[in-house]
C-alpha cells in the first residue's frame, strides 16, 4: 500500500483528470483506455514522465516513481496477454 496519503484537494485534482477512474486517500485507479495508450506510447519510445505530464498529471503529486511502477505493471500485463498466457486463456474461457 502507498505511503502517500492524498488530501481532499489532491483527490479532487486527480478526479478532474479524465484518465482517472477513481481515487482514494491511498490509491489512484486509471482508466483502461489510459493504460493501453500509456503502454503503446511507451513502446514508441516515450517515458512514463512524458506520458503522464502530457495528459495533465502533476508528478509532484503522484510521484515519478509511481508513474514508472504503474507503467511497468501495465507493460508486464500487456506482454502476458500478447503471449497468450494461461491467465488470459482461463479468463477468456470463463466468460
Secondary structure as GFF3:
##gff-version 3
##sequence-region A 1 95
A	DSSP	alpha_helix	8	15	.	.	.	ID=ss1
A	DSSP	beta_strand	20	23	.	.	.	ID=ss2
A	DSSP	beta_strand	28	30	.	.	.	ID=ss3
A	DSSP	alpha_helix	32	43	.	.	.	ID=ss4
A	DSSP	alpha_helix	48	54	.	.	.	ID=ss5
A	DSSP	alpha_helix	59	62	.	.	.	ID=ss6
A	DSSP	alpha_helix	64	83	.	.	.	ID=ss7
A	DSSP	alpha_helix	86	94	.	.	.	ID=ss8
###
